[in-house]
Amino acid sequence: AAYAMDVLSTFAPMALRAVSILALAAAEPSYYDAGVSACVPGSGHDHYPFCDTSLPIDNRVRDLISRIDDAVKPNLLTARGHLMNQGRQALPELGVPSYYWGTNCIHSSMSANCTRDGRCSTSWPSGPSWAATFDRELMRKMAVVVGQEQRAFFNLGNYTDNGQNGMGLDCWGPVLNINRDPRWGRHGEGGTEDPYLMGELGTAWTRGLQEGDGQDPRFLQVAVTIKHFDANNIEGGAKADEGLSRHTADVNISKYLLADYYWPAFRASIK
């Protein structure tokens, strides 16, 4: 059940990623790959149904996915696979460029560079400071700014990150793992030890990032990917010295504790 909840929180945005790819396909030539993106008139790839904006988005996504070779799909589910595989996440036979979905949006858009005219991404305090305000609207407003800046830097292209990490429209954040033990190595990314408050933080963060100020309800400002595995509380520290990590620890948690303590923040944000 815990795994199912995490899969939901992690891969619910997969359809959004496909939508993002469609958005790229209808855009100007990608800064990730040379050549013309799909859906641009005259590109040779604009005849596919996934390029037809008159169709429902679900139909377009299904059409695009149906045309991707099954052997290619696992790598598309690898975060930052574009970088690790030297651009091989592109689908040249469909004219679809690589799409980066590993951008952190924990307390800022995390762009490495400022713009040429000196405008930089805003770095807000970390998650525990957000939670300490107990101010849902303030949290939402800060997330709106992060989402706006992420979208803006994405529009500027890889220049803002030296081409190292890409600038996708999928944001990794918020971190909704409960801060139950100060020895946890990611304590500064989380928010609070209270499940209800963490859920309120996550909801405000998600709405701010995805909806922005509601300028155009047809589009998401960015797509949220909640972090990390539910009940993840091992990262560095003494357990690492024992050879354990969040990838190797065998954690046994009761159904009651999962439902009462670990799931509420994820559930509230997803809903």
KAZI-V863621 format. One record per residue. SS is DSSP state (@ for helix, = for strand, . for the rest). BURIAL is + if it has 24 or more other ideal C-beta (glycine too) atoms within 12 Angstrom, else -. D_CENTER is the distance of its C-alpha to the mean C-alpha in Angstrom with 1 decimal. Layout:
BEGIN
ss	burial	d_center
SS	BURIAL	D_CENTER
SS	BURIAL	D_CENTER
END
This chain:
BEGIN
ss	burial	d_center
.	-	22.4
@	+	20.1
@	-	18.6
@	-	18.3
@	+	16.5
@	+	13.9
@	-	13.6
@	-	13.2
@	+	10.5
@	+	8.6
@	+	9.7
.	+	10.3
.	+	7.6
@	+	9.7
@	-	12.1
@	+	9.7
@	+	9.0
@	+	12.7
@	+	13.3
@	+	11.5
@	+	13.8
@	+	16.6
@	+	16.0
@	+	16.3
@	+	19.2
.	+	21.0
.	+	20.5
.	-	22.7
.	-	22.9
.	+	19.7
.	+	19.8
.	+	18.4
.	+	21.4
.	-	24.9
.	-	26.4
.	+	25.6
.	+	22.6
.	+	23.2
.	+	24.6
.	-	26.3
.	-	29.9
.	-	32.1
.	+	29.4
.	-	30.8
.	+	27.7
.	-	27.7
.	-	29.8
.	+	27.1
@	+	26.4
@	+	22.7
@	+	23.9
.	-	26.0
.	-	24.5
.	-	27.2
.	-	25.7
.	-	23.4
@	+	19.7
@	-	19.9
@	-	22.8
@	+	21.3
@	+	18.3
@	-	20.8
@	+	23.0
@	+	20.5
@	+	19.5
@	-	23.3
.	+	24.1
.	+	21.9
.	-	24.0
@	-	23.2
@	-	23.7
@	-	20.9
@	-	18.2
@	-	17.7
@	+	16.7
@	+	14.1
.	-	12.4
.	-	12.6
.	+	9.7
.	+	11.2
@	+	14.1
@	+	15.0
@	+	16.2
@	-	17.8
.	-	19.5
.	-	20.7
.	+	19.2
.	-	20.2
.	+	17.1
.	+	18.8
=	+	21.1
.	-	24.2
.	-	26.3
.	+	24.2
.	+	23.6
=	+	19.9
.	+	18.2
.	+	15.6
.	+	12.0
.	+	9.7
.	+	6.1
.	+	6.4
=	+	6.3
=	+	7.0
.	+	7.7
.	+	10.1
.	+	13.1
.	+	12.9
.	+	11.2
.	+	12.6
.	+	14.5
.	-	17.4
.	-	19.9
.	-	21.4
.	-	22.6
.	-	26.1
.	-	27.5
.	-	26.2
.	-	23.3
.	-	20.6
.	+	17.3
.	+	18.2
.	-	17.8
.	+	18.1
.	-	19.4
.	+	17.4
@	+	16.4
@	+	20.0
@	-	21.4
@	+	19.3
@	+	20.5
@	-	24.0
@	-	24.3
.	-	24.3
.	-	23.6
@	+	21.0
@	-	21.6
@	-	21.3
@	+	17.9
@	+	16.8
@	+	18.4
@	+	16.8
@	+	13.3
@	+	14.7
@	+	15.7
@	+	12.5
@	+	11.0
@	+	14.3
@	+	14.4
@	+	11.1
@	+	12.5
@	+	15.8
@	+	15.1
@	+	13.4
@	-	16.7
@	-	18.7
.	+	17.4
@	+	17.3
@	-	20.2
@	+	18.1
@	+	16.9
.	-	20.0
.	-	18.3
.	-	17.2
.	+	13.5
.	+	12.7
.	+	11.0
.	+	8.3
.	+	7.2
=	+	3.5
=	+	3.0
=	+	3.7
=	+	6.4
=	+	9.0
=	+	11.1
.	+	13.4
.	+	15.7
.	+	19.2
.	+	21.1
.	+	24.1
.	-	25.6
.	-	25.7
.	-	26.1
.	+	22.5
.	+	21.0
.	+	17.7
@	+	19.7
@	-	18.7
@	+	15.0
.	+	15.8
.	+	17.9
.	+	21.1
.	+	23.3
.	-	23.8
@	+	21.8
@	-	22.6
@	+	21.6
@	+	18.3
@	+	17.7
@	+	18.9
@	+	16.6
@	+	13.5
@	+	14.8
@	+	15.7
@	+	12.4
@	+	10.5
@	+	13.4
@	+	13.5
@	+	10.1
@	+	10.2
@	+	14.0
.	+	15.1
.	-	18.8
.	-	19.2
.	-	20.6
.	-	19.9
.	-	19.0
.	-	18.8
.	-	15.4
.	+	12.0
.	+	11.6
.	+	7.8
=	+	5.6
=	+	4.5
=	+	3.8
=	+	7.2
=	+	8.9
.	+	11.3
.	+	14.0
.	+	16.0
.	+	19.2
.	+	17.9
.	+	20.5
.	+	21.6
.	+	20.5
.	-	23.4
@	-	26.6
@	-	29.7
@	-	28.0
@	-	26.7
@	-	30.4
.	-	31.3
.	-	29.0
.	-	26.4
.	-	22.6
.	+	19.7
.	-	20.1
.	-	23.8
.	-	24.8
.	-	26.5
.	-	25.5
.	-	27.7
.	+	26.8
.	-	28.9
@	-	27.8
@	-	29.0
@	-	26.9
@	+	23.7
@	-	24.5
@	-	25.9
@	+	23.8
@	+	20.5
@	+	19.3
@	+	20.0
@	+	17.0
@	+	14.5
@	+	16.9
@	+	17.3
@	+	13.6
@	+	13.2
.	-	16.5
END
